[in-house]
């Protein structure tokens, strides 16, 4: 009731609380700043002040690396905000937090949703970049290439000269590595580009097989099965699993290197469009 009659005084007080929260954020006191922003959200009804407080609270969470918590917090603010332009900004912030949290599918889904909910508003260059980067992380490069060209067009670039997506990384097949290791000792490691490990695998498996055969020929059946066959079998199975790990590591290295190159160019285009 007091705020109804003294709305001006309440707004001034809320602005004071907001300035204090901003000062705490600038000073690196992110937890304390988040609490101060919460106080404004609890006491204030002005859409503009609530939006400023929500943005500040989100920033404090991001600076603490609490990206998932920021997503959940923004969900509550989106449900309480009715102004279309402010909703649009909060949703774009949520998309960024989803990307930073490693929720790439969620970031893409939220981007598609915001385009449907706000058809008359244009995505910021940062949000466009986040969609591209999320698609890259999921190795959905053909889709990413289409959005990359849109971003380049917005930055005034000649899209016909864009070749960054023309040479996708050549990835190795996990199934092929497993198949090679199953039938050719060390074959999967060679395929994964690790000849040293392949040679070691061949030597160990050969030693186990040799010991087993010699022991069997000399009628040491328990040694043949208990030592030779067990040694060969364990290292053979281990070689198959190791080949899978090595191929995944090889592919991850190739994908990360390619995506880092794409990230640099995407953010550069976003910066040019922002200007």
N, C-alpha and C positions, 0 to 999 in steps of 0.2 A: 504493500500500500504506500509506503514511504517513497518508493521509487516512482510510483505513478505521479505523485505530486511534485517530486523533486528530481525528475528525470535528468535535468541538466546537471544537477549536482552529482547524481549517480554516474553519469557519463564522464564527468571530470575526474571522479574518483577512479573509475575504471581505466581511464587513460593514464592516470598516475601509476596504477598497478601494472599496466601494460608497459609503460616506460621502464619501470623497475625490472620487470621480467626481461625486457630487451637488454638492459644493462648487465644483468646476470648472465645472459646468453653471450654477450660480447666479452665478458670477463672469463668465459670458459667454465662457468658454474652451471653445467647443463641440467643436472638434476634439480637444483634449486630453481632454475629458470622454468623448467617444466611445471613445477608446483605453482609458481607464480602465474603462469599462463592458465593453469587449471582454475585458479581463483577467479580470474576474469571470466572464464567460461561459466563458472558456477553463479556468478552474481550479475552478469550483463546479458541484456536481451538484444542490444543493437547488432544487426547483422554484420556491419562493418567491423565493429570491435571484436565480435566473436570470431569472425574470419581471421583477423589479425592475430588473435590469441591462438586459434587452431593452427595457423601457419607457424607461429613461433613454437608451439608445443611439438609440432611435427619436426621442425628443425632441431629441437633439443634432443629428440629421440634419434634422429638420423646421426647426429654428431656423437651419440653414444653407441652407435652401431645397432640400435634396436629397430631394425627395419620392419620386421614382422609385427612388432608392437605398434609401430606407426601406421601400418595398414589397418589394423583393428581399430585404432583410435580414429582414423579418418572415416572408417565405416560409421562410427557413431555420429560424427560431425555431419556427414553427408545426409544422414537420416533427419537431422535437425535443421538443415539449411534449406530454405525455400527459394532464395534468389538464384536465378539460372546462371548468371555469370560467375557467382561465387562457387556454386556447385561444380561448374566446369573446371575451375582452377583447382578445387580440392581433389577432383577425380584425376586430373593430370598429375598432381602430386602423389596420389596413391599409385598411379602407374609407375612412376619413378621409384617409389619405395619397393614395389613388387620386383622390379628389375634388380635393385640393389640387394634384395633379400634372396636373389637367385631363383625367384618364382617366375621363370620366363613364360611358361604357359599362361599363368595368371596375368602377367603384364600384357600379353597379346590379347587375351580375352577382355580385359578391362579397356584396352584401346579400341577394340571392335565395338564394345558396348557404348563407349563415350561418343563414338561417331554416330551411333544410332540414336542416343538420347539427346544429343546436341547437334543436329544436322546443320544448323545455321552458323555454328562456330567452328573456326579452324584450329586444328591442333597446333600447339607451339612447336617450334623446331626441335626443342629438347624431347618432347613426347614423340615426335616422328622418329627421332634418332633412337629413342629407347625401343620402339617397336622393331626397328631394323636390327638393333643389337640383340634383342631377344630372339628374333628369327635366326640370326647367325648362330647364337649359342645352341639352338635346337637343330642346327644344320639344315634349316629350311631355306637354303640359299636362293633358289629361284624366286620365292616370294619376297625375300629380302631385297633382291636385285630390283624388283619392280618398284618398291617403296624408296629404294636408294635413288632411283632415277627421278622420282617425284621430288625428293628432297633436293637433288642437284638442280632440277628445273627451277625450284623456288629460290635457289641461290644464284640463278642466272648462268648456270653451267650448260655447256653443249652436251646433252645426254647421249648423242651419237658417238662421242669420243670416250665414253666411260667403258673401261675394259677390266675393272677391278674384279668383277665376278666371272670373267671369261675363263680363268684358269683356277678351277676348284682343286683343292688338295686331293691327291690320289691316296685313298685309304686302303688298308689291307683287310682281308677277310678273316675274321676270327674262326669261322668254320673251316676254312682252308688250312689255317695254321694247326687246328686240332687234328684234321685229317692227316696232314703231313707227319705230325708227331706220332700219330697212332701207328702208321705203317712204315715210317722212316725215322728211326731214332735221331733226334737232333734236327729233323727237317723243319719243324715249326719254328725253332729258334733261328735257323738260317733264314727262313722266310721273313721273320720279324726283324732281320738286320742285326742279329747278335751271334756272329760266327764263333766267338769264344765260348759262349754258353752252349752252342750246338756241339762243339768239339768235346767239351766236358761231358755233356749228356751222352754222346756216342761212346766215350771211353768208359764211363761208369756202367752203362747198360751192357756194353760188350764184356766188361769184366765180370758182371754178375752172370751173364749168359755162359761165358767161358767156364767159370767156376762150377756152375750147375752141371754143364755137360761133362766136364772132367770128373766131377764127383760121382755122377751117375755111372760113368764108364768104369769107375773103380768100385762100384757097388756101395758107395756112401750115399745111400738114398735120402737119409734124413738131412745131410748137409746139402745135397743137391736141391731138395725142395725147400728146406728151412732157411738156407743162406743164399744159394745161387738164384733160385726162382724168386724168392722174396725180394732180394736186392734188385733183380731185373724188373720185377713187377712194380715195386714201389717207385723206382726212378723212371720207369716208363710212364706210369700214371702221373707222376709229378711233372714229367716233361710235357705232357699234354696240357696240364693246367698252367704250367709256366709259359708255354707258347701263347696261350690265351691272354695271360697278363701282359706279356711283352707286346703283343699286337695292339692291345688296348692302350698301352703306354705310347706306342708309336703313333697311333691314330690321334690320341689326345694331344700329343706334341704338335702334330701337323695342323690339327683343327685350331688349337690355341694360337699358333703363329699366324695362321690365315685370318682368324677373327680379330687378332690384335691389329693387323694391318687395316682391316675393314673398319675397326673401331676408330682408329686415328683419322681416317678419311671421312667417316660419317660425322664425327664430332666437329671436324673442320668445316664441313658443309653446313652443319647446324649453326655454327658460330657465324658463318658468312650470312646466312639467311636472317639470323637474329639482328645483325647489324643493319 
